[in-house]
Amino acid sequence: MNETLLLEEIERRFDSEWVLLEDPETTPDLEIIRGKVLWHSPDRDEVYRKALELRPKHSAIHYTGTIPEDMVVIL
């Protein structure tokens, strides 16, 4: 994909998937506003492998689904 999408559009197009974004625009609190989708997959490890392969200079990975209550997220 070569288009920059708002986070709302990313979440609609890639429901319950991990999304690798290049040059994400963020708020001062680092919340994603928009970015260019480089890769997406329901498999988190696949997205991390693609990030290592592509090596974007400035990127973010965002999960578009609901995180289960018993899951721990480390930033």
MMTF fields as JSON, N, C-alpha, C and O atoms, coordinates in Angstrom:
{
  "mmtfVersion": "1.0.0",
  "mmtfProducer": "UNKNOWN",
  "numBonds": 299,
  "numAtoms": 300,
  "numGroups": 75,
  "numChains": 1,
  "numModels": 1,
  "chainsPerModel": [1],
  "groupsPerChain": [75],
  "chainIdList": ["A"],
  "bondAtomList": [4, 2, 8, 6, 12, 10, 16, 14, 20, 18, 24, 22, 28, 26, 32, 30, 36, 34, 40, 38, 44, 42, 48, 46, 52, 50, 56, 54, 60, 58, 64, 62, 68, 66, 72, 70, 76, 74, 80, 78, 84, 82, 88, 86, 92, 90, 96, 94, 100, 98, 104, 102, 108, 106, 112, 110, 116, 114, 120, 118, 124, 122, 128, 126, 132, 130, 136, 134, 140, 138, 144, 142, 148, 146, 152, 150, 156, 154, 160, 158, 164, 162, 168, 166, 172, 170, 176, 174, 180, 178, 184, 182, 188, 186, 192, 190, 196, 194, 200, 198, 204, 202, 208, 206, 212, 210, 216, 214, 220, 218, 224, 222, 228, 226, 232, 230, 236, 234, 240, 238, 244, 242, 248, 246, 252, 250, 256, 254, 260, 258, 264, 262, 268, 266, 272, 270, 276, 274, 280, 278, 284, 282, 288, 286, 292, 290, 296, 294],
  "bondOrderList": [1, 1, 1, 1, 1, 1, 1, 1, 1, 1, 1, 1, 1, 1, 1, 1, 1, 1, 1, 1, 1, 1, 1, 1, 1, 1, 1, 1, 1, 1, 1, 1, 1, 1, 1, 1, 1, 1, 1, 1, 1, 1, 1, 1, 1, 1, 1, 1, 1, 1, 1, 1, 1, 1, 1, 1, 1, 1, 1, 1, 1, 1, 1, 1, 1, 1, 1, 1, 1, 1, 1, 1, 1, 1],
  "groupList": [{"groupName": "MET", "atomNameList": ["N", "CA", "C", "O"], "elementList": ["N", "C", "C", "O"], "formalChargeList": [0, 0, 0, 0], "bondAtomList": [1, 0, 2, 1, 3, 2], "bondOrderList": [1, 1, 2], "singleLetterCode": "M", "chemCompType": "L-PEPTIDE LINKING"}, {"groupName": "ASN", "atomNameList": ["N", "CA", "C", "O"], "elementList": ["N", "C", "C", "O"], "formalChargeList": [0, 0, 0, 0], "bondAtomList": [1, 0, 2, 1, 3, 2], "bondOrderList": [1, 1, 2], "singleLetterCode": "N", "chemCompType": "L-PEPTIDE LINKING"}, {"groupName": "GLU", "atomNameList": ["N", "CA", "C", "O"], "elementList": ["N", "C", "C", "O"], "formalChargeList": [0, 0, 0, 0], "bondAtomList": [1, 0, 2, 1, 3, 2], "bondOrderList": [1, 1, 2], "singleLetterCode": "E", "chemCompType": "L-PEPTIDE LINKING"}, {"groupName": "THR", "atomNameList": ["N", "CA", "C", "O"], "elementList": ["N", "C", "C", "O"], "formalChargeList": [0, 0, 0, 0], "bondAtomList": [1, 0, 2, 1, 3, 2], "bondOrderList": [1, 1, 2], "singleLetterCode": "T", "chemCompType": "L-PEPTIDE LINKING"}, {"groupName": "LEU", "atomNameList": ["N", "CA", "C", "O"], "elementList": ["N", "C", "C", "O"], "formalChargeList": [0, 0, 0, 0], "bondAtomList": [1, 0, 2, 1, 3, 2], "bondOrderList": [1, 1, 2], "singleLetterCode": "L", "chemCompType": "L-PEPTIDE LINKING"}, {"groupName": "ILE", "atomNameList": ["N", "CA", "C", "O"], "elementList": ["N", "C", "C", "O"], "formalChargeList": [0, 0, 0, 0], "bondAtomList": [1, 0, 2, 1, 3, 2], "bondOrderList": [1, 1, 2], "singleLetterCode": "I", "chemCompType": "L-PEPTIDE LINKING"}, {"groupName": "ARG", "atomNameList": ["N", "CA", "C", "O"], "elementList": ["N", "C", "C", "O"], "formalChargeList": [0, 0, 0, 0], "bondAtomList": [1, 0, 2, 1, 3, 2], "bondOrderList": [1, 1, 2], "singleLetterCode": "R", "chemCompType": "L-PEPTIDE LINKING"}, {"groupName": "PHE", "atomNameList": ["N", "CA", "C", "O"], "elementList": ["N", "C", "C", "O"], "formalChargeList": [0, 0, 0, 0], "bondAtomList": [1, 0, 2, 1, 3, 2], "bondOrderList": [1, 1, 2], "singleLetterCode": "F", "chemCompType": "L-PEPTIDE LINKING"}, {"groupName": "ASP", "atomNameList": ["N", "CA", "C", "O"], "elementList": ["N", "C", "C", "O"], "formalChargeList": [0, 0, 0, 0], "bondAtomList": [1, 0, 2, 1, 3, 2], "bondOrderList": [1, 1, 2], "singleLetterCode": "D", "chemCompType": "L-PEPTIDE LINKING"}, {"groupName": "SER", "atomNameList": ["N", "CA", "C", "O"], "elementList": ["N", "C", "C", "O"], "formalChargeList": [0, 0, 0, 0], "bondAtomList": [1, 0, 2, 1, 3, 2], "bondOrderList": [1, 1, 2], "singleLetterCode": "S", "chemCompType": "L-PEPTIDE LINKING"}, {"groupName": "TRP", "atomNameList": ["N", "CA", "C", "O"], "elementList": ["N", "C", "C", "O"], "formalChargeList": [0, 0, 0, 0], "bondAtomList": [1, 0, 2, 1, 3, 2], "bondOrderList": [1, 1, 2], "singleLetterCode": "W", "chemCompType": "L-PEPTIDE LINKING"}, {"groupName": "VAL", "atomNameList": ["N", "CA", "C", "O"], "elementList": ["N", "C", "C", "O"], "formalChargeList": [0, 0, 0, 0], "bondAtomList": [1, 0, 2, 1, 3, 2], "bondOrderList": [1, 1, 2], "singleLetterCode": "V", "chemCompType": "L-PEPTIDE LINKING"}, {"groupName": "PRO", "atomNameList": ["N", "CA", "C", "O"], "elementList": ["N", "C", "C", "O"], "formalChargeList": [0, 0, 0, 0], "bondAtomList": [1, 0, 2, 1, 3, 2], "bondOrderList": [1, 1, 2], "singleLetterCode": "P", "chemCompType": "L-PEPTIDE LINKING"}, {"groupName": "GLY", "atomNameList": ["N", "CA", "C", "O"], "elementList": ["N", "C", "C", "O"], "formalChargeList": [0, 0, 0, 0], "bondAtomList": [1, 0, 2, 1, 3, 2], "bondOrderList": [1, 1, 2], "singleLetterCode": "G", "chemCompType": "PEPTIDE LINKING"}, {"groupName": "LYS", "atomNameList": ["N", "CA", "C", "O"], "elementList": ["N", "C", "C", "O"], "formalChargeList": [0, 0, 0, 0], "bondAtomList": [1, 0, 2, 1, 3, 2], "bondOrderList": [1, 1, 2], "singleLetterCode": "K", "chemCompType": "L-PEPTIDE LINKING"}, {"groupName": "HIS", "atomNameList": ["N", "CA", "C", "O"], "elementList": ["N", "C", "C", "O"], "formalChargeList": [0, 0, 0, 0], "bondAtomList": [1, 0, 2, 1, 3, 2], "bondOrderList": [1, 1, 2], "singleLetterCode": "H", "chemCompType": "L-PEPTIDE LINKING"}, {"groupName": "TYR", "atomNameList": ["N", "CA", "C", "O"], "elementList": ["N", "C", "C", "O"], "formalChargeList": [0, 0, 0, 0], "bondAtomList": [1, 0, 2, 1, 3, 2], "bondOrderList": [1, 1, 2], "singleLetterCode": "Y", "chemCompType": "L-PEPTIDE LINKING"}, {"groupName": "ALA", "atomNameList": ["N", "CA", "C", "O"], "elementList": ["N", "C", "C", "O"], "formalChargeList": [0, 0, 0, 0], "bondAtomList": [1, 0, 2, 1, 3, 2], "bondOrderList": [1, 1, 2], "singleLetterCode": "A", "chemCompType": "L-PEPTIDE LINKING"}],
  "groupTypeList": [0, 1, 2, 3, 4, 4, 4, 2, 2, 5, 2, 6, 6, 7, 8, 9, 2, 10, 11, 4, 4, 2, 8, 12, 2, 3, 3, 12, 8, 4, 2, 5, 5, 6, 13, 14, 11, 4, 10, 15, 9, 12, 8, 6, 8, 2, 11, 16, 6, 14, 17, 4, 2, 4, 6, 12, 14, 15, 9, 17, 5, 15, 16, 3, 13, 3, 5, 12, 2, 8, 0, 11, 11, 5, 4],
  "groupIdList": [1, 2, 3, 4, 5, 6, 7, 8, 9, 10, 11, 12, 13, 14, 15, 16, 17, 18, 19, 20, 21, 22, 23, 24, 25, 26, 27, 28, 29, 30, 31, 32, 33, 34, 35, 36, 37, 38, 39, 40, 41, 42, 43, 44, 45, 46, 47, 48, 49, 50, 51, 52, 53, 54, 55, 56, 57, 58, 59, 60, 61, 62, 63, 64, 65, 66, 67, 68, 69, 70, 71, 72, 73, 74, 75],
  "secStructList": [7, 7, 7, 3, 3, 3, 2, 2, 2, 2, 2, 2, 2, 6, 6, 6, 7, 3, 3, 3, 3, 3, 3, 3, 3, 3, 7, 6, 6, 7, 7, 3, 3, 3, 3, 3, 3, 3, 3, 3, 3, 1, 7, 2, 2, 2, 2, 2, 2, 2, 2, 2, 2, 2, 7, 7, 1, 1, 3, 3, 3, 3, 3, 7, 1, 7, 7, 7, 6, 6, 7, 7, 7, 7, 7],
  "xCoordList": [0.843, 0.0, 0.88, 1.916, 0.478, 1.246, 0.434, 0.788, -0.648, -1.449, -1.389, -1.285, -1.455, -1.504, -2.964, -3.811, -3.24, -4.608, -4.747, -3.817, -5.914, -6.231, -6.402, -6.748, -6.164, -6.268, -7.656, -7.772, -8.699, -10.06, -10.227, -10.879, -9.64, -9.721, -8.891, -9.311, -7.733, -6.896, -7.662, -7.648, -8.326, -9.071, -10.267, -10.622, -10.891, -12.006, -11.507, -12.105, -10.435, -9.932, -9.269, -9.35, -8.62, -7.812, -8.273, -7.49, -9.531, -10.141, -9.426, -9.211, -9.072, -8.406, -7.098, -6.804, -6.323, -5.022, -3.936, -4.21, -2.711, -1.536, -1.129, -1.083, -0.831, -0.545, 0.788, 0.998, 1.681, 2.965, 2.795, 2.441, 3.046, 2.886, 4.242, 5.093, 4.421, 5.625, 5.298, 4.217, 6.23, 6.088, 4.752, 4.022, 4.423, 3.148, 3.124, 4.106, 2.004, 1.785, 1.108, 0.129, 1.634, 1.109, 0.784, 1.224, 0.0, -0.281, 0.932, 1.836, 0.969, 2.067, 2.134, 3.188, 1.007, 0.981, 1.311, 1.147, 1.781, 2.169, 0.997, 1.193, -0.201, -1.345, -1.321, -1.121, -1.521, -1.433, -2.625, -3.774, -2.338, -3.37, -3.522, -4.635, -2.385, -2.392, -1.019, -0.046, -0.954, 0.321, 0.152, -0.967, 1.265, 1.285, 1.4, 2.348, 0.444, 0.447, 1.488, 1.402, 2.468, 3.488, 3.118, 3.412, 2.473, 2.137, 1.054, 0.951, 0.251, -0.766, -1.005, -0.863, -1.372, -1.622, -2.289, -2.071, -3.101, -3.616, -2.523, -2.705, -1.391, -0.267, 0.765, 1.453, 0.863, 1.786, 3.225, 3.946, 3.65, 5.034, 5.364, 6.479, 4.4, 4.622, 4.883, 5.739, 4.152, 4.331, 5.694, 6.364, 6.105, 7.426, 8.54, 9.535, 8.372, 9.379, 9.458, 10.547, 8.304, 8.284, 8.953, 9.648, 8.748, 9.392, 10.912, 11.631, 11.403, 12.846, 13.367, 14.481, 12.56, 12.959, 12.987, 13.944, 11.944, 11.825, 12.67, 13.145, 12.851, 13.627, 13.242, 14.095, 11.965, 11.582, 12.272, 12.462, 12.648, 13.346, 12.453, 12.901, 11.217, 10.281, 8.996, 8.339, 8.633, 7.482, 6.739, 7.202, 5.584, 4.783, 4.048, 3.764, 3.742, 2.905, 1.672, 1.76, 0.513, -0.768, -1.661, -1.761, -2.32, -3.286, -4.677, -5.031, -5.475, -6.783, -7.922, -9.064, -7.638, -8.69, -8.793, -8.165, -9.582, -9.751, -8.741, -8.646, -7.994, -6.991, -7.708, -8.394, -7.558, -8.209, -7.764, -6.627, -8.66, -8.366, -7.197, -6.479, -6.993, -5.93, -4.583, -3.621, -4.501, -3.259, -2.49, -3.08, -1.176, -0.305, 0.359, 0.896, 0.326, 0.959, 2.155, 2.029, 3.316, 4.544, 4.961, 5.077, 5.184, 5.583, 7.073, 7.602],
  "yCoordList": [-1.184, 0.0, 1.236, 1.27, 2.226, 3.464, 4.659, 5.799, 4.418, 5.542, 5.68, 4.695, 6.916, 7.195, 7.188, 7.851, 6.42, 6.265, 6.769, 6.663, 7.318, 7.657, 6.373, 5.336, 6.43, 5.253, 4.618, 3.393, 5.427, 4.89, 4.031, 2.987, 4.47, 3.709, 2.427, 1.378, 2.506, 1.325, 0.286, -0.899, 0.726, -0.198, -0.809, -1.959, -0.057, -0.611, -1.64, -2.705, -1.326, -2.215, -3.477, -4.529, -3.389, -4.499, -4.92, -4.907, -5.288, -5.644, -6.838, -7.87, -6.675, -7.71, -8.193, -9.389, -7.258, -7.586, -6.695, -5.628, -7.165, -6.38, -5.624, -6.197, -4.329, -3.473, -2.754, -2.114, -2.869, -2.175, -0.863, -0.863, 0.248, 1.575, 2.253, 2.197, 2.89, 3.677, 5.15, 5.608, 5.887, 7.317, 7.674, 8.514, 7.04, 7.351, 8.779, 9.26, 9.436, 10.733, 10.44, 9.697, 11.03, 10.754, 12.04, 13.132, 11.869, 12.965, 13.125, 12.29, 14.177, 14.296, 13.113, 12.843, 12.404, 11.216, 9.935, 8.838, 10.071, 8.972, 8.084, 6.912, 8.632, 7.921, 8.127, 9.247, 7.062, 7.127, 7.875, 7.616, 8.803, 9.536, 8.94, 8.669, 8.737, 8.175, 7.618, 7.889, 6.829, 6.283, 5.501, 5.22, 5.154, 4.376, 2.895, 2.499, 2.084, 0.659, -0.055, -0.051, -0.665, -1.437, -2.915, -3.595, -3.415, -4.833, -5.019, -4.235, -6.048, -6.369, -7.862, -8.526, -8.392, -9.818, -10.067, -9.311, -11.12, -11.499, -12.12, -12.27, -12.481, -13.101, -12.034, -11.491, -11.747, -10.72, -11.004, -10.096, -12.256, -12.6, -12.335, -11.926, -12.567, -12.293, -10.802, -10.439, -9.949, -8.501, -8.078, -7.234, -8.658, -8.34, -8.805, -8.103, -9.988, -10.461, -9.513, -9.223, -9.033, -8.122, -6.798, -6.206, -6.336, -5.096, -5.257, -4.339, -6.421, -6.673, -6.737, -6.297, -7.284, -7.38, -6.007, -5.677, -5.213, -3.915, -2.829, -1.909, -2.944, -1.974, -0.514, 0.296, -0.176, 1.23, 2.1, 1.672, 3.325, 4.228, 4.64, 4.675, 4.947, 5.404, 4.609, 4.712, 3.816, 2.937, 2.729, 3.12, 2.106, 1.712, 0.439, 0.196, -0.369, -1.546, -1.352, -1.037, -1.549, -1.304, -2.521, -3.086, -2.931, -4.019, -3.414, -2.584, -3.831, -3.211, -3.916, -3.463, -5.009, -5.75, -5.341, -4.38, -6.078, -5.872, -6.738, -7.941, -6.126, -6.856, -7.526, -6.851, -8.845, -9.556, -9.018, -8.572, -9.063, -8.536, -9.253, -8.644, -10.533, -11.287, -11.163, -11.829, -10.322, -10.125, -8.95, -7.931, -9.094, -8.028, -7.389, -8.084, -6.056, -5.328, -4.572, -3.825, -4.764, -4.113, -3.146, -3.535, -1.902, -0.887, -0.64, 0.182],
  "zCoordList": [0.0, 0.0, 0.0, 0.664, -0.727, -0.765, -0.31, -0.613, 0.412, 0.859, 2.374, 3.105, 2.818, 4.243, 4.675, 4.077, 5.73, 6.201, 7.632, 8.432, 7.944, 9.32, 10.116, 9.551, 11.412, 12.257, 12.155, 12.147, 12.079, 11.986, 10.73, 10.772, 9.615, 8.369, 8.465, 7.976, 9.084, 9.285, 10.098, 9.765, 11.157, 12.014, 11.285, 11.544, 10.377, 9.595, 8.571, 8.417, 7.889, 6.826, 7.351, 6.716, 8.493, 8.996, 10.387, 11.337, 10.501, 11.78, 12.429, 11.794, 13.683, 14.492, 13.86, 13.861, 13.324, 12.741, 13.343, 13.892, 13.222, 13.56, 12.311, 11.222, 12.461, 11.309, 11.529, 12.56, 10.549, 10.561, 9.802, 8.623, 10.48, 9.887, 9.727, 10.615, 8.583, 8.332, 8.54, 8.172, 9.127, 9.384, 10.021, 9.496, 11.157, 11.791, 12.332, 12.897, 12.151, 12.79, 14.115, 14.171, 15.187, 16.515, 17.271, 16.91, 18.328, 19.241, 20.167, 20.134, 20.99, 21.963, 22.934, 23.511, 23.117, 23.98, 23.228, 23.762, 21.978, 21.105, 20.671, 20.349, 20.661, 20.102, 18.593, 18.122, 17.839, 16.384, 15.796, 16.156, 14.887, 14.151, 12.76, 12.308, 12.08, 10.721, 10.409, 11.113, 9.334, 8.897, 7.613, 7.185, 7.004, 5.77, 6.143, 6.821, 5.706, 6.022, 5.155, 3.927, 5.82, 5.112, 5.06, 4.077, 6.116, 6.196, 7.236, 8.18, 7.069, 8.071, 8.075, 7.048, 9.241, 9.385, 10.734, 11.681, 10.83, 12.146, 13.02, 14.228, 12.412, 13.117, 13.494, 12.63, 14.774, 15.263, 14.865, 14.45, 14.989, 14.674, 13.208, 12.884, 12.327, 10.907, 10.674, 9.867, 11.375, 11.23, 11.774, 11.18, 12.896, 13.445, 12.498, 12.319, 11.891, 10.927, 9.729, 9.235, 9.266, 8.119, 8.486, 7.66, 9.708, 10.156, 10.147, 9.754, 10.579, 10.546, 9.116, 8.832, 8.224, 6.818, 6.145, 5.444, 6.356, 5.688, 6.345, 5.678, 7.653, 8.432, 8.177, 7.815, 8.363, 8.179, 9.231, 10.369, 8.845, 9.77, 10.935, 12.081, 10.651, 11.673, 11.498, 10.463, 12.505, 12.334, 13.646, 14.717, 13.53, 14.687, 14.313, 13.14, 15.314, 15.118, 15.977, 17.164, 15.349, 16.029, 15.867, 14.778, 16.968, 16.905, 16.847, 17.684, 15.853, 15.628, 16.342, 16.272, 17.024, 17.718, 19.184, 19.629, 19.899, 21.332, 22.066, 21.821, 22.96, 23.738, 24.909, 25.676, 25.059, 26.159, 27.517, 27.675, 28.484, 29.816, 30.484, 31.276, 30.182, 30.828, 30.106, 30.49, 29.068, 28.326, 28.913, 29.274, 29.006, 29.488, 28.289, 27.426, 28.228, 27.135, 27.686, 28.656, 27.072, 27.499, 26.393, 25.231, 26.757, 25.776, 25.854, 25.106]
}
